[in-house]
Each structure stands twice: as C-alpha cells, then as structure tokens.
Amino acid sequence: MPSFSSSTRDIPQVKAVPRHIAIIMDGNGRWAKQRMLPRAAGHKRGVEIVREVVKACAARGVEYLTLFAFSSENWRRPAEEVSLLKQLFILALEREAEKLHRNGIILRVVGNLAPFGNKITELVARAEQLTRDNKGMTLTIAANYGGRWDLLQAMQCLIESQPQRHGAFTEEQLASCLAMAYAPEPDLFIRTGGEQRISNFLLWQLAYSEFYFTDTLWPDFDAAALDQAISSYQRRERRFGRTSEQVEVAAKAPPKKRELA
C-alpha cells in the first residue's frame, strides 16, 4: 500500500488537474420531482451519470475519484428508497465491474458493508479482487460510510494493533488506519445539488481540500460540469498555511534533487 503524507504536516505537490476528486452526488430526488417522476427515476439517472463522470475523470488524468453513494445516515430514509438504493448498488456491481476492469480502473469500496448483507459484501469482494492489479484510476465508492465512523474504527485499529503505546499515537499512525489510507487526500471536493456542507464525509481527509459547491443536480452533472469544477480549482491559490509570497517563491524554485541512498 502506498504511503501518502498529510497536508497538515507536509506541503503536497499541486498539479493543474486534481490528483484526487471527492464528490457528494446530491439531487437525484429533486431532479425526479422537477420532472414529476418517482425518486427511483432520479437514482437510476444518477447511476448513468456516474459512468460519464468516471470516464471523464479518467480521460483528464485524475488518479483517484471518490463518490459518496450511501452515508451512514441514509438509513433514516424511507425503507422503500433504501431498498431501491441497495438494488441499484447490486446491479451496478454486477454490470460495471467487468467494464471497469477492461478500462484498467481499480475499484475500492469503503464503509461498514455488513448491514447491506452477504450478497453485496460478496459482490464487492469479487469486484475488488478483479480490478486490484489494474494500473488506471482508482474509483472508490463510499457506502454506509461516515467520517466519524472512519475515525472511530481507525482509533480502534490503532489500540488493538499497538496496545503498548497507551494512546501515544501520531497523526501518521492514525491516518494509516483510515478507510482510505491507500489514497492521497482529496485536492478537490465537489458537492452537487446546492447544499453547502460535507455531511460527515471524509472529515479527516478534507482538511485542506478545495471546496466546490454547485446548484447543478447530480443527474445533470456531466463532463462539462466537471470541467467547470476543475477550472474553478485551477484558479485557487493553495497555500497550506503559507503566505501568497511564499507560494510564489516556491513555484519559482527548481525542483529538489532526490538524494541517493
């Protein structure tokens, strides 16, 4: 598993195209309501947009794409809608895993999958195994995921693995136990649908991400909308605690040569 530094301890390399994009896909229900359609129609259209955005991100050189598909709080929704979302998840895993594999994409799923039942758990394991050795973009689906759950399970992992430390843990050790320790922190966080909050998503990892909120509902968020978000990101000055003058000087400095061991 690769090791990534923390943006609160080190200054990440900034590229024109975000290395990692995380998205809360919001607005499926409202999209359907505007068209006097059942909410199911919005969710089904949302799955189609996932395909388009995955393809667009891979084509633009994004290395990691993380999609918030089902939060730990989404169980509060009507039972009928929860059942539909589970069925769509099953269909997506059955139909899309092979396509992702053919396109060299790695699929990872993070979250507490046990409440979904054995079928989804087995399909996830199968899809992850199929795509694990691919060399393309890493697509992560966050399902029954919550940022607080992630932090709690990371702490439990640390305590169980290193009980002798008596709680004297470092930031790096905690980060290594998070559900997405295999990915760098998101450069760009996008939320569709007009809401402006992170809703318990990647609480640790979004510390220095650039936020982009759009009124566009997820079923309308196409490749052009993605380009608008990336364009907004490219106009940001990523200081990571420094002044603008320091950022300018660092940008002009020649790259450091790696020392030979």
DRENGUVEX-807127 format. One line per 2 residues: their letters; for each residue y, z, x negated of N, C-alpha, C. Coordinates in steps of 0.001 Angstrom, whole numbers, plus 524288, in hexadecimal, padded with zeros to 5 digits. Layout:
<recs>
A	Y Z X Y Z X Y Z X  ... .
</recs>
This chain:
<recs>
MP	7FB52 80000 7FCAE 80000 80000 80000 804DD 80000 7FC8D  808AB 7FC65 7FD7A 80D64 7FC4D 7FA4A 8109F 80134 7FB1E .
SF	813BF 8028C 7F73D 81718 80726 7F791 81CBD 80562 7F7F9  81F9B 8075B 7FBD3 82505 805D6 7FC9E 82893 80A94 7FC11 .
SS	82D0F 809C9 7F99A 830BA 80E0E 7F8D4 833D3 80F17 7FDCB  83628 813A9 7FE10 83936 81543 8029B 83EEC 813D8 801D8 .
ST	84178 81209 805FB 846F7 81082 805AD 84A92 8152E 80505  848AC 819EE 805DE 84BED 81E8E 804F6 84B81 82088 7FF5A .
RD	847E5 81E4D 7FC58 84730 81FEB 7F6E7 8483D 81B78 7F312  8472A 816B6 7F4B0 84803 81221 7F15C 84AFF 80DFE 7F475 .
IP	84D65 80A5B 7F1A8 85049 80624 7F433 84CC4 80162 7F482  84B2B 7FFE0 7F93B 847AA 7FB5D 7F9BE 84A63 7F64A 7F84A .
QV	84748 7F27C 7F6D7 84960 7ED45 7F5E0 84AE5 7EAD1 7FB16  84F90 7E8B0 7FB54 8518E 7E654 80027 8512F 7E06E 7FFB9 .
KA	84EA0 7DE03 80383 84E02 7D85E 8039D 850C1 7D618 80869  851CC 7D10D 80841 8547E 7CE7F 80C9C 8513D 7CEB8 81199 .
VP	84C22 7CE09 8110C 8489F 7CE73 81588 8462E 7D3DF 8157B  8468B 7D6B8 819BF 84438 7DBF5 819D2 83E73 7DBCA 81854 .
RH	83CF4 7DF2F 814D2 83775 7DF61 8134B 83422 7E17B 817C5  8365B 7E53E 81AA9 83385 7E7C7 81EEB 83717 7E822 823AC .
IA	83555 7E5FF 8280D 83823 7E651 82D05 834DE 7E97E 830D8  83753 7ED42 83363 834C5 7F061 83772 8379A 7EF6E 83C9B .
II	834A4 7EEC6 840C4 836F8 7ED58 845D0 834DC 7F0BC 84A3E  8386F 7F2C4 84D73 83704 7F4EB 85288 837C0 7F08C 85680 .
MD	8337E 7EEF6 858E0 83386 7EA7A 85C75 8349C 7EC70 86200  8398F 7ECA5 86372 83B1B 7EF10 8685F 83D2E 7EAF6 86C28 .
GN	83C07 7EBAF 8712E 83E65 7E864 87533 83AA8 7E50D 87854  83584 7E5AC 87787 831CE 7E275 87A7C 8324D 7E349 8805B .
GR	8329C 7E835 881F7 832F0 7E96E 8878B 837EB 7E761 88A07  83C49 7E815 88755 8414A 7E63F 88972 84177 7E048 889B1 .
WA	83F10 7DDB5 885D2 83EC8 7D800 885D9 83BF0 7D62A 88AC0  837A1 7D8B9 88C06 834A6 7D743 890AB 837BE 7D873 895AC .
KQ	83A50 7DCF1 895BF 83D44 7DE82 89A6C 841A9 7DAAA 89B8A  84448 7D8D0 8977E 84881 7D508 8982F 84693 7D002 89AC3 .
RM	8419B 7CEE1 89A15 83F46 7CA18 89C39 83BF0 7CB2E 8A104  83C6B 7D003 8A2F9 83976 7D1BF 8A794 83396 7D0ED 8A6CD .
LP	831D2 7D221 8A21A 82C4D 7D1C3 8A0B9 82A21 7D740 89FDD  8250C 7D7F7 8A035 822CB 7DD16 89EFB 82377 7DE4F 89931 .
RA	82390 7E35C 897D9 82444 7E4F1 89268 8201B 7E288 88EDE  81B79 7E1AB 8911B 81741 7DF55 88E07 818E4 7DA1E 88BBA .
AG	81BF1 7D71D 88EA3 81DA6 7D1FE 88CB8 82114 7D299 887E8  8244A 7D6A6 887DB 8279C 7D7A2 88357 82470 7D918 87E91 .
HK	8207F 7DC5C 87F52 81D39 7DDF2 87AE7 81A20 7D950 878C0  81840 7D5FE 87C3B 81551 7D169 87A6C 818D5 7CDAB 87765 .
RG	81D91 7CCF2 8794D 82151 7C9B2 87677 822A3 7CC37 87137  822E3 7D159 8711C 823FC 7D420 86C44 81FEA 7D31C 8681A .
VE	81AFC 7D2AE 869AB 816C8 7D17C 865ED 8179E 7CC15 86391  81955 7C862 866BA 81A5F 7C31A 864C4 81EC2 7C322 860B7 .
IV	822AD 7C667 861A1 8270B 7C6C2 85DEE 82544 7C93F 858D3  82199 7CCDF 85922 81F77 7CF28 8544F 81D63 7CAD0 850C9 .
RE	81A77 7C72D 8530C 81854 7C2D1 84FF3 81CB8 7BFD3 84D40  820E0 7BEAB 85031 8252A 7BB94 84E15 827FF 7BE82 849BB .
VV	828EA 7C387 84A7F 82BC0 7C694 84698 82878 7C76D 841AD  82369 7C841 84253 81FF3 7C8BB 83DCA 8202C 7C3B5 83A8D .
KA	81FBF 7BF55 83D1D 81FE7 7BA47 83A67 82527 7B981 837AF  8296B 7BADB 83A62 82E9D 7BA1E 83828 82F81 7BDA9 83376 .
CA	82DC4 7C287 833C1 82E71 7C62E 82F62 82B65 7C451 82A9B  8269B 7C297 82B79 8236F 7C0B3 8271E 825FD 7BBF2 82498 .
AR	82823 7B87F 827C8 82A96 7B3BD 825BB 82F82 7B4F3 8229F  83226 7B940 823CF 83705 7BA9F 8212F 8362E 7BE16 81C66 .
GV	83163 7BF65 81B52 8304E 7C26D 816A0 83056 7C845 81756  83045 7CA1C 81C30 82FD0 7CFBE 81D2E 82A54 7D16E 81B7C .
EY	829FD 7D5AA 8189B 824EC 7D763 81692 82220 7DB36 81A38  8252B 7DE44 81D28 822F2 7E21F 820C0 825E3 7E1DF 825EA .
LT	82301 7E19C 82A2A 8253E 7E1BD 82F69 82275 7E5FD 8327B  82574 7E9AE 83490 8232D 7EE04 83784 82553 7EDF9 83D12 .
LF	821CD 7EDE1 840EA 82342 7ED87 8466F 8218D 7F26E 8494F  82530 7F4C6 84C2F 82413 7F97E 84F3D 82207 7F7B7 8548A .
AF	81CE3 7F7CB 85525 81A77 7F5B0 859DB 819BA 7F9CB 85E19  81883 7FEA1 85C8A 81760 802BB 86069 81881 807F5 85DD8 .
SS	81C52 80AC8 85FEB 81DC6 80FC6 85D93 81A72 8142A 85FCC  81A84 81892 85D1A 81793 81D1A 85F01 819D9 81F24 8641E .
EN	81E9A 81D95 86563 82107 81F28 86A57 82006 81B45 86EC2  81DF9 816A9 86D77 81D08 812B8 87183 818A6 8142D 87545 .
WR	81599 8182E 87402 8119F 81A04 877B7 8141A 81C20 87CAA  81934 81D46 87C79 81BF2 81F4A 88111 81CFC 81B00 88520 .
RP	81C17 8162D 883C4 81D06 811E0 8876A 818DE 811F0 88BB8  819C3 80F08 88FFC 815D7 80ED4 89433 81085 80D33 8921D .
AE	80C64 80F92 89428 80716 80E9A 89244 805B8 808CE 89276  8078F 8061A 8966F 80661 80083 896F4 808B1 7FD6E 89268 .
EV	80D7A 7FEC3 890DD 80FF4 7FBF8 88C89 80D52 7FD46 8875A  80BE0 8022E 8868F 80921 803B7 881C8 803FB 800BE 88153 .
SL	8012B 80052 885C7 7FC3E 7FD72 885CB 7FD17 7F7B7 8845B  80144 7F563 88670 8027F 7EFF5 88529 803A0 7EF55 87F58 .
LK	806B2 7F2E8 87D23 8080B 7F290 8779A 8032E 7F302 87430  7FF8D 7F658 875B6 7FAA3 7F6D3 872CE 7F784 7F1BF 8731C .
QL	7F755 7EF58 877AA 7F477 7EA77 87844 7F6ED 7E615 87508  7FC28 7E5F4 874E6 7FECF 7E200 871BB 7FDBE 7E2E4 86BE8 .
FI	7FD63 7E7CE 86A66 7FC2E 7E91F 864FA 7F6B6 7E729 86393  7F30D 7E807 86713 7EDAF 7E636 8663A 7ED8A 7E046 865BC .
LA	7F025 7DD8E 8695A 7F02D 7D7D9 86938 7F2AB 7D5C0 86437  7F6F0 7D84E 8629A 7F997 7D694 85DDF 7F616 7D73F 85914 .
LE	7F35B 7DBAA 858CF 7EFD8 7DC8F 85464 7EB5F 7D8A0 8545F  7E95C 7D767 85906 7E4F6 7D3C3 85964 7E697 7CE2A 85815 .
RE	7EB45 7CCB4 859B6 7ECE7 7C73D 8593A 7F001 7C611 85445  7F2C7 7C9F0 85237 7F67B 7C8D0 84E0B 7F47B 7CA0E 84896 .
AE	7F08C 7CD62 84817 7EECC 7CF07 842E1 7ED2B 7CA64 83F8E  7EA25 7C6DE 841C9 7E852 7C25F 83ED4 7ECDD 7BECB 83D5D .
KL	7F0AA 7BE39 840DE 7F542 7BAFB 83FB4 7F865 7BD55 83B32  7F90B 7C27E 83B5B 7FBDA 7C50C 8371A 7F902 7C436 831F2 .
HR	7F3DE 7C4A6 83226 7F0BD 7C3F6 82D6F 7F151 7BE6E 82B3B  7F137 7BA8C 82EA5 7F1BC 7B51C 82CDC 7F70A 7B42A 82A48 .
NG	7FAF3 7B72C 82BF0 8002F 7B685 829C2 8014C 7BA55 82552  7FD43 7BD13 82387 7FDD2 7C078 81EF9 800BB 7C580 81FE8 .
II	80143 7C716 824CF 80436 7CBCD 82618 80095 7D08A 8263F  8026F 7D4D6 82419 7FF92 7D9C2 82442 8013B 7DCBF 82926 .
LR	7FD79 7DEB4 82C19 7FEA8 7E1CE 830C1 7FD5A 7E780 82FC4  80119 7EAE2 830F1 8003C 7F085 830B6 8020E 7F2D7 835E6 .
VV	7FF6D 7F6D9 837AE 800FE 7F999 83C70 80190 7FF61 83B0D  8060C 801AF 83C59 80703 8072F 83B31 807FE 80A2D 8403F .
GN	8064B 80F0B 8404A 806E8 81258 844DD 801D3 81522 8460D  80201 81887 849E0 7FD56 81B69 84B81 7FA65 8181C 84F7A .
LA	7F672 81546 84DB6 7F3BC 8118C 85117 7EF9E 81416 85499  7EE01 818D4 8537E 7E9B4 81B47 85662 7EA78 81B1A 85C4D .
PF	7EF27 81C55 85E69 7EFCA 81C41 86420 7EF09 816E9 8669C  7EF45 812AD 86385 7EE80 80D71 865A7 7E8C3 80C56 866DD .
GN	7E542 80F41 8647D 7DFB4 80E68 86575 7DD10 80B40 86130  7D7DF 80B0D 86184 7D4BD 808A9 85D5F 7D59E 802D4 85CBF .
KI	7D663 80004 86110 7D6CB 7FA51 860AB 7DB6D 7F8B6 85D53  7E002 7FAFE 85E64 7E4A5 7F9A7 85B54 7E3F7 7FB68 855B2 .
TE	7E1D9 80010 854EC 7E103 80207 84F9E 7DD83 7FE5E 84C83  7D965 7FC76 84EF5 7D5C6 7F8E9 84C4B 7D848 7F39F 84B3E .
LV	7DB45 7F19D 84EF6 7DDE8 7EC9C 84E30 7E1EA 7ECF1 849C8  7E4B2 7F14B 84986 7E883 7F212 84552 7E5C7 7F222 8400B .
AR	7E182 7F51A 83FAE 7DE9D 7F571 83AC2 7DC9F 7F015 83914  7DACD 7ED04 83CD4 7D8BD 7E7D7 83BB5 7DD19 7E437 839C9 .
AE	7E191 7E460 83C66 7E5EE 7E0F7 83AED 7E820 7E27F 83597  7E880 7E78C 83492 7EA7B 7E947 82F82 7E6C2 7E7B5 82B1F .
QL	7E1BF 7E831 82C1A 7DDE0 7E6B6 82832 7DE0B 7E0D3 82721  7DEB1 7DDCA 82B46 7DED4 7D817 82ABF 7E366 7D64E 82769 .
TR	7E7E3 7D8D8 827F7 7ECBA 7D6F4 82584 7EE51 7D9F7 820A4  7EB70 7DDE3 81F21 7ED2B 7E18B 81B14 7EE2F 7DF01 815CD .
DN	7EB66 7DADE 81477 7EBFE 7D86C 80F59 7EFA3 7D3BD 80F5D  7F243 7D2CB 813B2 7F5F1 7CE6B 813E5 7FAA1 7CF71 81063 .
KG	7FD7D 7CB59 80F1B 801CF 7CBC3 80B65 80723 7CAE7 80DDF  80754 7CA17 812FA 80C52 7C8FA 81582 80F0B 7CDDB 81777 .
MT	81260 7CD1E 81B54 81562 7D15A 81D95 811D5 7D589 81FF1  81389 7DA70 81FAF 810C0 7DEB3 8223E 8133F 7DFC2 82788 .
LT	8104A 7DEFF 82BAA 8120A 7E021 830F8 80FC8 7E565 83297  8133A 7E90D 833D1 81183 7EE37 83597 812E6 7EEE6 83B4F .
IA	80F1D 7F080 83E62 80FFE 7F1CE 843E4 80FCC 7F7BC 84463  813FF 7FA12 84638 81429 7FFB0 84721 8128F 800B1 84CC6 .
AN	80E0B 80335 84D84 80BD6 8040F 852C0 80A6F 809CF 85368  80C5B 80C1D 85790 80C14 811CA 85842 80E13 81477 85357 .
YG	8127E 8127B 8519A 81502 81477 84CDD 819EF 8176C 84E55  81B0D 81B8A 84B65 81FF5 81E61 84BDF 82188 82052 8467E .
GR	82691 8202B 84550 8285F 821E1 84036 82725 8278D 83F16  82791 82AEA 84304 8265B 83073 84234 82080 83136 8415B .
WD	81D4A 82E50 84443 817A4 82E76 8435F 81677 82CE9 83DC2  81912 828E5 83BDE 81822 826F4 83697 81953 82B2C 8328C .
LL	81DB7 82DD2 8332B 81F29 831EB 82F80 81B5F 83681 82FBB  819B2 837E7 8346D 815FE 83C34 834F6 810BB 83AE9 8327D .
QA	80ED0 8362B 8337F 809B7 834D5 83142 80A1A 83453 82B55  80EA8 832BE 8295D 80F5B 83270 823B5 80F3B 837E1 82142 .
MQ	811C7 83B9E 823CF 811B6 840F7 821CE 80C32 84339 82200  8096C 84235 82630 80408 8441A 82690 800AC 841B3 8224D .
CL	80189 83CB6 82139 7FEBC 83A07 81D09 7FFBF 83CAD 817CA  804A8 83DE6 816B0 80604 84060 811BD 80390 845C6 81138 .
IE	803F5 848DA 8155B 801EF 84E37 81529 7FC09 84E3D 8145A  7F958 84AAA 81715 7F3AB 84A71 8169C 7F1E7 84859 8114F .
SQ	7F4ED 844A7 80F25 7F353 84247 80A37 7F4F5 84577 80571  7F922 84895 80607 7FB0B 84BA1 80196 7FC6D 85136 80339 .
PQ	7F8B2 85426 80532 7F9E0 85976 80718 7FBE3 85D15 802D5  7FAA6 85BDE 7FDEE 7FC38 85F46 7F9A8 80217 85F36 7F8A4 .
RH	804D5 85B4F 7FAC4 80A7A 85AE3 7F9BF 80DB0 85E90 7FD26  80B5E 860C0 8013D 80E08 8649B 80492 81337 8628C 806B8 .
GA	81350 85D9D 80826 817F7 85B6F 80A9B 81BFD 85953 806DC  81B23 8599E 801C0 81EF0 857B1 7FDE8 81E31 851D9 7FD17 .
FT	81F68 84ECC 8011E 81E82 84936 800EA 8238D 84646 7FFAA  822EF 84192 7FD9D 8276F 83E4A 7FC6A 82810 83A15 80096 .
EE	82C93 8378F 8007E 82D9A 8334C 8042E 829AB 82EE5 8037A  82875 82DAF 7FE8A 824C5 82977 7FD7A 81F58 82AB3 7FFA7 .
QL	81DB2 82F93 7FF28 8188B 83108 8011C 8184D 83098 80707  81C75 83239 809B4 81C84 831BA 80F67 81C82 82BFC 810FA .
AS	81FB9 828DB 80E65 82014 82347 80FAF 81AD2 82097 80F0B  817B9 82257 80B47 812AE 81FDD 80A4C 80EC2 820E9 80EA0 .
CL	80FD1 824BD 811FC 80C48 82605 81648 80E17 823D3 81B87  8129E 8215B 81BA8 81481 81F18 82083 8111B 81A75 82215 .
AM	81125 8192F 82712 80DC3 8150F 8291E 80ED0 80FCB 82694  813AB 80EEC 824D7 81509 809E2 8227E 81647 80A6E 81CB6 .
AY	8134F 80D9F 81A01 81420 80E4C 81465 8133B 8093E 81167  81091 80580 813D0 80F5F 80087 8113C 813EE 7FCB2 8114E .
AP	81841 7FE0E 813D7 81C9E 7FA69 8146E 821AD 7FCDB 81276  82543 7F9A3 81074 82A6C 7FBB7 80F13 82D5F 7FD3F 813FA .
EP	8315E 8006E 81369 83485 801F2 817E8 83731 7FD1A 81A36  837DE 7FCEC 81F5E 83A5B 7F84A 821B3 83FDE 7F768 81FA1 .
DL	8411C 7F291 81E6C 84671 7F11D 81D09 849B3 7F077 821FD  8473C 7EE43 825FC 849FD 7ED02 82AD7 846E5 7EF09 82F80 .
FI	84987 7F212 832C1 84742 7F3F8 837A7 849FD 7F139 83C27  846F2 7EEC5 83F89 84911 7EBEA 84409 8472B 7EE81 84906 .
RT	84ABF 7EF2E 84CBB 8491B 7F0C9 851F8 84B7B 7ED0C 855E8  84825 7EABC 85917 849F7 7E731 85D2E 84AF1 7EA47 8622B .
GG	84D54 7E7BD 86601 84DCF 7EA05 86B35 8529F 7ED4F 86C2F  8561F 7EDD5 86858 85B16 7F075 8694A 85B40 7F640 86829 .
EQ	856D3 7F8CA 86796 856DB 7FE65 8665A 85819 7FF27 86099  85A9F 8039A 85F5C 85C36 80494 859F2 85A2E 809DE 85823 .
RI	85512 80A29 8578B 8527E 80EDB 85584 84D5F 80D28 85306  84B0F 810A8 84FF0 8463A 80F3B 84D37 84164 81146 84FFD .
SN	841FE 8148D 853EB 83DB0 81612 85761 838C1 817CF 85475  83974 81B57 850BD 83504 81DC2 84E12 831CC 819D0 84AF1 .
FL	83471 815E4 848EB 831CC 811C3 845EA 8332B 81249 84024  82F58 812E2 83CC5 83011 812DA 83715 8348B 81670 8355D .
LW	83461 81B51 83725 838AC 81EF2 8361A 839B3 81FA3 83043  835A3 81FF5 82D2F 8363C 82097 82789 837EE 81B7E 824F2 .
QL	83571 81742 8267C 8360F 8124B 823B3 83B47 80F9D 824A6  83DF8 810D4 828F7 842D4 80E23 82A45 847A7 810B1 827DE .
AY	846EF 81431 8241E 84B4C 81732 821E9 84FC9 813C5 8200A  84EA3 80F60 81D88 852BF 80BF3 81B7E 85229 80653 81D62 .
SE	84F8D 80595 821C6 84F18 80057 82402 8543F 7FEAE 8267C  85527 7F9AA 8269C 8599A 7F782 82981 857EA 7F6C8 82F2A .
FY	85B30 7F896 832DD 859DA 7F85E 8386A 85C88 7F3A7 83AF6  85987 7F106 83E55 85BA5 7EC95 8413F 859EE 7ED23 846EE .
FT	85DBA 7EE02 84A5B 85CA4 7EE80 84FF0 85EA8 7E9A5 852BF  85B85 7E7A6 85648 85D07 7E2F8 85931 85BD3 7E3A7 85EF0 .
DT	85F27 7E168 86243 85E39 7E192 867EA 859DC 7DDD5 86989  8585E 7DA4D 86620 85435 7D697 86760 84F32 7D97C 868B1 .
LW	84CE3 7D83F 86D12 847F1 7DAA4 86E9E 84389 7D846 86B62  83F86 7DB62 86A4F 83B6E 7D98D 866CA 8391A 7D446 86854 .
PD	83802 7D32C 86D49 835BE 7CE0C 86E98 83956 7C96D 86D5D  83E59 7CA80 86C39 84202 7C65E 86AC3 8433C 7C662 864EE .
FD	840C6 7C9E4 86204 841FE 7CA78 85C76 83EBD 7C692 85956  840FC 7C206 8585C 83E1B 7BDD9 855BB 83FA1 7BD85 84FF8 .
AA	83E04 7B95E 84D63 83F26 7B8B3 847D8 84505 7B87D 846C6  847F6 7B61A 84A56 84DA8 7B5D7 849A6 8500E 7BB4B 849E2 .
AL	84E20 7BE92 84D6C 8500C 7C3F2 84DCB 84EA1 7C707 848E4  84A08 7C60A 846C9 84879 7C883 841DE 84C38 7C6F6 83D80 .
DQ	84D9D 7C20B 83D44 8513B 7C03B 83937 8568D 7C2DF 839B9  8584A 7C3DF 83E81 85D36 7C6A8 83F4B 85CE7 7CC30 83D16 .
AI	85879 7CEC1 83DEA 857BA 7D409 83BE1 857B5 7D408 835ED  854FA 7D041 8339F 854C8 7CFE6 82DEA 85A2E 7CE9D 82BB8 .
SS	85D1C 7CB43 82E6C 86267 7C9EB 82CBF 865E1 7CEC0 82CCA  86552 7D1FF 830CA 8684F 7D6DD 83104 866DF 7DA69 82C75 .
YQ	861E1 7DAB5 82B49 86001 7DDD7 826DD 8626D 7DBED 821BC  862C8 7D6D4 82115 864C6 7D49A 81C39 86A92 7D5B1 81B6A .
RR	86D54 7D728 81F98 872E5 7D876 81F1C 873BF 7DE44 81DF8  86F95 7E14B 81DF0 87018 7E6EC 81CF4 87074 7E7FD 8170F .
ER	8732E 7EC22 815B3 87343 7EDFA 81049 86FB5 7F2C1 80FF9  86B72 7F247 80D3D 8678A 7F673 80CEF 868C7 7F9DD 80833 .
RF	86B45 7FE50 8092E 86D49 80185 804EB 86975 805CA 8032A  8662D 807C7 806A4 86275 80BE9 80549 86537 81089 802A1 .
GR	869A3 81220 804D4 86C85 816A6 802E0 8709D 8156C 7FECB  870CA 81089 7FCEC 87489 80F14 7F8DF 879A1 80D33 7FB4D .
TS	87D85 80C58 7F803 8825E 809FC 7F9CC 881DF 8040A 7F9AA  88588 80167 7FC35 88584 7FBAD 7FC1E 88641 7F9AC 7F698 .
EQ	8896E 7FC67 7F387 88A58 7FAC3 7EE2A 8854E 7FB14 7EAF1  88247 7FF2B 7EBC8 87D53 7FFB1 7E8FA 8797C 7FB56 7EA7D .
VE	8796C 7FA07 7EF72 875FF 7F5D3 7F13F 87780 7F0B7 7EEAB  87C9B 7EFBE 7EE42 87E7D 7EAE5 7EBE8 87D09 7EAA0 7E61F .
VA	87DB6 7EEF3 7E34A 87C62 7EF14 7DDBF 87687 7EE3E 7DD04  87362 7F0D4 7E04B 86DAF 7F053 7DFE0 86BF2 7EAB4 7E0E1 .
AK	86E9D 7E809 7E47F 86D2A 7E2A8 7E5CA 86E31 7DEFA 7E134  87210 7E048 7DDED 87376 7DCEC 7D986 87048 7DE27 7D4A5 .
AP	86DD2 7E2AD 7D494 86AED 7E44E 7CFEF 86602 7E10D 7CF4F  86492 7DFC4 7CA6E 85FB3 7DCC5 7C99C 85AFC 7E014 7CB0B .
PK	856CB 7DDB7 7CCE4 8522E 7E0B5 7CE50 84FEB 7E391 7C99F  84DEE 7E83F 7CA92 84BA6 7EB4D 7C664 84672 7E8EE 7C4B2 .
KR	84595 7E8D4 7BF91 840A6 7E6F0 7BD8B 83C87 7EB34 7BE02  837F2 7E99C 7BF94 833AA 7ED4F 7BFF5 831C8 7EEBB 7BA7D .
EL	8311D 7F3C7 7B99F 82F2F 7F593 7B496 82945 7F4F2 7B453  82771 7F320 7AFCF 821D1 7F292 7AF16 81F5E 7F7DB 7AE24 .
A	81ACA 7F8A6 7B07A 81827 7FDAC 7AFC9 81603 7FE26 7AA40 .
</recs>
